[in-house]
Structures are given as C-alpha cells and as structure tokens.
Amino acid sequence: MKRPFPDHQAADAERRQQVGLFRYGVIADLIHLERGERGLYAKLREKAQQERDIPGSLRRKVEAETIRGWLADYRRGGFEALVPKARSDSGSARAIPQEIADRLCEVKEQHPDYSVTLVIEELKTAVPELPEGVVLAPSTVHRLLSRAGLMQKKPTEPTSKDRRRFAFEKAGELWMSDVMHGPAISVSGRQRKVYLVALIDDATRLVPYAAFLLAENVVAFLTVLEQAIRRRGIPKRLYVDNGAAFRAQHLSLVCAKLGITLIHARPYQPQGKGKMERWFRTVRLQLLPTLQPEDKTSLEALNRRLWAWVEGEYHRNPHRGLDGDTPADRWATCSDDVRLPDRDTSDLFLFEQKRRVQADRTVSLDGVAYEVDATLVGETVTLRYDPARPREQRSVQVWHQGKRIELARRVDVYANCFVRRDHATKTLHPAGVEPSEATPPSAAPSIPAGLRLRDFDAQEAEHHRPEGDEEGIF
C-alpha cells in the first residue's frame, strides 16, 4: 500500500530495507556454510538460474558473482552490509517534487513510446519554470517512471509475464482498492496526517466510496468497503495490495460471507493497479491543490470537499479510458447485473473477540468492563463490536455457542452497590422483596431496582428515634 512518493526519505529508507531483505533471502541458506567448503559455486550457479521478483528492477535473475558478493558482505558486516547505502544527496534538490513527479508520469502515460529524454522535454515545454533547485536528471526520471510501472519492455522482447491490458465489461465485476497518503489537517487542536482509502470500479472508473481517514489499517478499510457496498452493491471481485490491512483475516472473512473473491496483487508489480494509481494522480493534480484552509479544519470538512469533487466533477467529466463517456454515464448503462445486498450487512463487518466471563460476571474489551448474564460465568463468549465507534458509544453483542444472547452492559459500580444478592440461588432481588415473593426469573427485569440510599437513612433514623416519639412530630 505504499505510495511511490509520500515522503522521499522514508520511502527511500523502506526501499533500501526491502532490497536488503531480498538479498538476505537469496543467501540465507548459504550463510552457515564453512569458508572454503566444497560445492559453494555449484549452489551459486543454481541460484543464478532461478527467476525472482527483484525490488526496483525489471530483471528476473541475479548473477552468481553478485550473489557471492552479497555472501561476502554479510559475513563481513551482517544484515546491515546488505542494505544499500543512502545517497549523500537524499532529500535535497535532486528529489523530484510530488507535483512534477505526477506530471512526468502523466506525460509518459499519454506517450508510452517516448524515451525518458523526450518525457523531460515535453514536461519542460508544459512547465517552463520548474521549482528552484529541481534538476530532472534522466537517471532520476527513469527510476521514478520504473517505480510507477511505466517503463515497459519493448513488445519485441520475449517475456514470461502476461501483462495485457484488461477491462471488465460490467459494473461490479471488479473493484480495486488502495491507500494514498494525504495532507495534514487539524484534529483536536493538532496537525494529523490523513490517508485516502478508496475503491474504484474497473469497468466504469466510478468511485463506489472513498474517504480520508486517520489510519490505513483494516478497520479503516472495512469502514470504506461497508459504505461502498451500501451505495453501489456487492462486487464479484476485490483487487487489493499486499499491505497488512489487506492481508487481515477479518477482511478475508467478510469477503467470504459476502461472496467476494479477494485477489492480491503480485509484489513489486504496480502495473496491475494502474487505474487506481491514475485516479490517485488525478486527486493530487485536481483536488489537493484546490483545498482551502477551511477544508483542513477537520476530517468531516475534508471529506465533504472530497465528495463534492467526486460527485460534482470527477463522475461527470469525460474519461479518456471510457471512449469519452463519463463514469456516471458508463455506470448507468452497464450496472444492471450489480448484486445488491438482500439484508442489512452491518453485522458482517463487526469484529470478534473471545473472552472468558469472570466470577463477577464481567468481561473486558479495550480496557472497558462489561456485565453479562450471570448464567455465563465461567463460559467463553464471543463479543462482536464495531471498533470504529468510540468506546463510550459502542454496543457489544454477546454470542455463545453460535447464538446471540444479549447486548453487554457497561459496568456501573455505583449502581451495583444497591443490588441485593440471594447467594443461595445466585439471583438478584429488589430490596424488601423475599426470594419467595420475587418475580420468576423469566419475567425478572434485567437490572433490579436494588436498595436505595435513602432507605438506609430511614432505617438509621428509626433506630435512633427516642421512645414515645411519633412519626411526623418534627
């Protein structure tokens, strides 16, 4: 889920770490061999014949001498010796600003046959005055376009990969999703970075739902997916990245319950997510530069501005990839087979946690104690809840042996002070009512009235009243 250009220094550090991990994976079974042991070169030649996904490269094989060099580096300096050194000018003027990077990608996308030099010249024609200190070195631009998946091999070159352009005919056949790093906004008086979590329909380029959120985890993604399904139906396939949020077990469970085929992109293959990347580039070029200060005062304000742009501009503008149709028009003409939910799907998105009910009939969830039915003491129950809701507004379902029992109640320790307990039957009775007179368990209220504090005061006054005093004299 990493964007190519969120933070140059952080992205470069992560890229170098990925390269180090890749190199270690290649030599991992060789590091314990004794120096001078026979058979090393045979193993190096065998490894050199294997095809691999090499980070940041279109090559598929590594030379035997290169692998031997990595092994020597590891023996000399450990894992850190396998991590490429950071450039001395990293983060300086050599880095390409985000806006210029997006424009370079757009030029290359419009003219796929252009060389790197022609792409640079085309950009300089469109943007005569580059930001001060920006130098568009061909090697830097080539690396940028390669990471964006725009430096394809020539069609005449043989390749074992099938990377044909694809497009589904019907709406809802395939949705793509990814996350983009967004701007900083004010949240509770301090600046917080936000993330744009979005879904796009492959056949129509329509955005079922998108939202700026404060995190890029599975909770954030499922919030967006739930809203998208409510608005645009259930997709047949969902194509996502390999980030932790998209690999979460709960996402797989939700997709299985909804009948959605979950597809993960191949690592280091950005070409398959081209439509999603192009939409993010449109957001960066058309929406983010137009944001006003008032749009960044809160998350709600930013999302209102987002949807005003999506519905008012993006969905209504002709799209080059749709032969001039707008996403809204294309959706209207090919959405007849979209599968709509036949029931409320809210419960399908609830998270689950198992808890053992304590002797005081309580369970704990995210630091909050909840009270459940006394008959569940010692049993293991399943708590189902929406983690996106604030804890004070959260309702927690209690399930046992596949059946929903009740809604858990937050423990009120003060109210529990005035509940009278019958230890013989382990049931609760209102004050002043004997067990024999109590309401049968089936009709008993879930929260008894208990003994009120003023009842204690009345009993205390009766005990200390002088003999002969009549009620009401004072």
N, C-alpha and C positions, 0 to 999 in steps of 0.2 A: 504494500500500500504506500510505498514511499514515492513521493513526487520527485521528478528529476531535479527541481531547483527550489526547494523550500528554504534551505539555509546552506550556503555554499560550503562553509567549513564543516558543519555537521554532516552534510551529505558526503563530502569527501572523506571524512573520517570513517563513516559507515562503509563506504565503498572499499576503502583500504582494508578494513577489518574483514569484509566478505572475501576479498582476494586472499588474505592470509588464511582464512578458514578453508578456502578451496585448495590452496597449496598444501595445507596440513592433511586434508583428506586424501590427497594423492599419495603422500609419502607415509601415511600413518602406519601402514604395515611393514615399513622398512626401517623405522627409527630404532627398533630393538636389535637389528642385525649387528653383529660384531664387525668392527672395522677390518677390511680385507677378507671378509667371508666370501666364499665362492658362490657364484650364482647371482650376484647383485646385478650385473649388466644384463643378464637374461631377463630378470624381472623388470629392469628399466625399459628394455625393448618391448616387452609385453605390454607394459603400461602405456608406452608411446603409441601403440596401435589402437588403444581404446578411445572411443569418442566421448566427449564430456561437454557439459554446459559450462563454458568458461566465463566468469563475470566480466562484463565490459568488453567482450570480444566476440566476433563472429566466427573465429576459428573453433575447430572441434577437437583438435589433437594437440598434445604437448610433446615436444621433442625429448628424447631420452636424456640428452645432456642438460637440458633445462631442469628436468626432474632431479638429476644428480646434483645440480647446483642448489636446488631447494633443500635436499637432504643435508648437504654440507652446511648450508646456512643454519638449519635447525640444530644440528649438532654443535655448532659454534655459539649460537645465541638464543636457542629456544624459539618459542612461538613468535616472539616479537621480531625475530630476524626474518620471519616470513611475511610480515606486514610491510607493504611498500611504504617508503618514507614520504612524508608530506612535502609538497612543493614549498620551496622557500618563499614564493610569492603567493601562496594560497590565501584567498580572501582579499587580495589587493586589486589593482586596476585591471589585472589580467582576467578577473572573473567577469562574466557577461551578465548584466542586469536582467532581471526577470522579463521585463517588457521587451527588451531586444532579443532575448532567447526565444520568446514566443513568436516574434515576428520572423526570426530566422527559420523556425520550424514551419511557419505558415508558408513562407516562400518556397521551401523545399517540398512541401506537400502539394502546392499548386504546380510546381515544375519538377517532378521527380527525376527528370533527365539532367537537371542542372548539376554541374560539378560544384564543389564547395566554393571555389573562386567565384563562379557565376552567382551563387546564392549571396555571397558577401556583396558583390557589386550591385545586385538587384536591391538589396536592403539599403545600401548607401544611396541609391537613387531615390528610394521611397523616404528615407530618413536622412536628409543631407547633413544634419547636425547631430552627431552622436553625443551622448553624455561625456563630459570631460573625463579624460583618462581611460576611456574604453578603447581597447585595441582588439580588433577582430582578426586574430591570428588564424590562418587556415587550419592548423592542427587543433586549436581550441574549438573552432566551429565544427570540425569533423567529429570530435569527441562528443560534443553536445548533440549533434544530429544522430550519431550512432546510439546514444543512450535513449533517445526518443524513438528509436526503431525506424528511422527514415533513411538510413544508408543501406539500401537493399543491394544484394548481389545482382550482377547483370543476368538477364534471363538466359544468356547463352552458357553460363557457368553451371555445371551439374551440381545438384544439391540433393541431399537425402530428406530435406524438410519440405513438407507440403504447406506452403503459406499462401494459398489462394485467397483472394478477397471473397468475403461471404456476406450475404444479406438475406434475412428471412423475409418471407412474403407477408405473413400475417402478424398483426399486433399481438403481443403476449407470448409469442413463441420463444423469445429470448430477451431477458433483461440483463444488462451489465451494471456493475456497481464498483465504485472505488471511492477513495477519500483524497481530498485536496487540502493542503494547508491554507488557511485563510488569514485575514487580518487580525489585529489585536483590537479588542473592544473593552469598554468599561463594564466590569461586573463587580457589584458591591464595593464600588469606590476604587478598584484597582484594575490594571490592564491585564486581560487574559487573552491568550491566543485561542482562536476557534478553528474548527475543521469543517469543511463542507463535505457531508456524506450524501451521495447522490446515486440515483438509478436512472438508466436511460433504456428505452425500448429500441431494440436493434432495427426493426422493420420501419418504424416511423420517426425515429430520433426524438420522440416525445419523452419528456421527463415525468415519470409517474409521481415521483416525490423527491425532494431534496431539502436539506436543512443544514444550517450552521449549528454546530454543537460544540460543547466544551471538551469532548473526548472523542477518540476514534476506536473505542472498544466495542465488544459485541452488544452491549446494552444500547449504545448509541445507534448501531446499525439496525438492530431489530426494531427500534422505535421508528426509524425511517421506513423500513420494509413494511411494518404494520400499516402505516399511513398510506403507503403506495398501494397496497392491496385493497384498502378500503376505497380508494379513489379510482383505481384502474384495473381491478380484478387480480386474479392469481396467474402468474406466468407459468409456462411449462418448464422453462429452464432459467437458471440463475447463474451467470458467469462472473466469477469474482477472482480477486487476487489471492496470494498465499499468506497474507498477514494473519496475525494471531486472532483478530476479530472474525475473520472468515473461516478459520480452522476450528473455531469453538464448537464443542459438541452440541451445545444448545441450538446453534444455527442449523446444524445437520438434522437435529430432532424436529425443529419447526418445519423445515423443508419436507421432511419425510411425512409429517402429519398433513401437510397441505398438498402433497403430490407434486412437489417441485424438484426437478433434477438439478442438484448442486454441482457445478463444474468449476474447477480451479484452474487458473492459467498456469502454464509451464513457467518455472522460474527463469528470469532473465530473458523473457520473450515478450517485449512490450508491444509487438505488432498486433497481437490478438485483441488488445484493449484500445485500439486506435480511435474508435468512435467516442469512447469515454474520455480519452486524453484530449481529443479535439474539442469536446464540449467544455472541459475544464479550461482549455486555452481560450475559448470564447468568453467564458466567465471572467478570466483575468484581463482580457482585452476590452470587453464591452461593459461589464458590470462594475468590477472593483474600482476602475478609475473614476467612475461617476458617483461613488458613495460620498455623501455629505456627512459633516460632523454629527448631525442628529441621528444618522443611520447607525452610528457606532456607540450610541449611548447605552444600548442593552442588546441582549440576544434576540428579544422579541422584535425590536426595531429593525435589526439587521435581516431577520427572516422575512419581515413584511416587505422590505425593499427587494429581497431576493425574489419573492413570488410575484411582486408587481412587475419585475423584469421578465421572469419566466413566462407568465401568462400574457403579459401585455406586449412583449417584444419577441422573445425567442420563439414561442409556439406559433406566432403569426407571421414570421418572416420567412420568405422562400429559402429553401435549403438546397445547396448545390448537390448534395448526395441523394436528394429525392427528386431529381429532374425538375427542380423549380417549385415543387409543392411545398407547402408549409407543414410542419409536424402536426399541427391540429387537423388540417385537411386530410393528410395521409391517415391519421388515426381514425377519422370519421369514415373513411372508405374501406378500411381493412380490419376493423375491430369486431366484426360480427361473431367471431369464434372465441372471443375472450371469455374465460371461465370466471364467473362471479361467485363469491362466497355464498353458500346456501344457509349459513348461520353466522352468528356472532363469533368471530375468530379471536376475540381478546384473550380468552383463556389459553389459547395455544401458545401465546407469546410470554406467558408467565414463567418466571424462573422457579426452580425447585430446590429445596434444601431439606435434608433429612435430619431430624432431631429426636432425641430420647426425652420423654416427658419426665421431669424431675418429681421428687416426692411432694413438693409443694404445688404440683400440677402446673408448672410453668415450663416454657421453652424460651430460648434466647435466639434472636435473629438480628444481626448487625448491631449488637450492643443494646438492644431493646428487649425487655422481658414481656412475654405474652402469657396469658392464662388460658388454659383449655379445659375441656370437660374432665372431671375427677376420675372418670372410669378409664381414662387413657394413661394414668400414672404407670410408669414403667414400660410403656409401649413406645415403639419407634413410629413417628408420624412423618408425613411429608408436608412441608409448608410451601405453598405456592403464592408468589407475590410478584409485583411489578417493581423492579429495582430502580426504574426511572422516576418513580414518585418519591417525594420527600418522606422521610420515615414517619413524621407525625401525621401524614395523610394516607399512609399505606394501609391497605386492607390485606390481611393474611389469611388465606384459606388453609384449613386443616384437613388433610386427607389421611385415611387409614384403611389399609387393605383394599385400595382401589376405589374407595367411596369417600365422597366429601362429607365430613362430619359437621363442621361449623366454621364460622369466622373467629379467629383468635381475638381475644380482647387484651389490650394493653393492661398490664398490672397496675392497679390503683392501690398502693399500700395503705393509704389512709382509709379508704372505704373498707378494706379488709379487716381493719381494727374492730369493726362493729358487726362482724358476721359471727353468729353463734354456731358452734360446731357440735354435732352429735357424734362422738368418737365411736360409738357402738356400730352405727350404720354408715359412718363416713358420709353423711348427708348434712346439708345446711338448712337451718330453720330460722324464720324470723323471730326476733326476741319476744318472749311472753307466750309462745305457742309451744306446747308439748309435742314430742315426736308423734304421739298417737293422734293428735289433732291436726298434724301438718298435712298440707296438700300432698296427694300422691305424687311420686316422682315424675310421672308422665305429665302432670299438669303443673309442676312446680316452676316458678319463674327462674330464669337463668341467673339472675342476680337478686338474692334475697334482700329484704329491707334491712335486716340487722338491728342492733340495739343503738338507739340514738344517744348522743352525748347528754342531751337534756334529761334522758331517763336516769342517768347516773346522778345528776344534780337533784332530781326529785327524790330518789331513794336516800341520798345523803341528808337532805333536809328532813325527811320523815324520821330518820334515825336519831337526829339531834333535837327534835322538837320536844319542849317541856311537857310533862303530863298535865292534862287539863286544857291545853291549848286546842282550839278548834280551828279547822281549816278556814281560811279566809279572814281571820281576825286582823291580820296585818295586811 
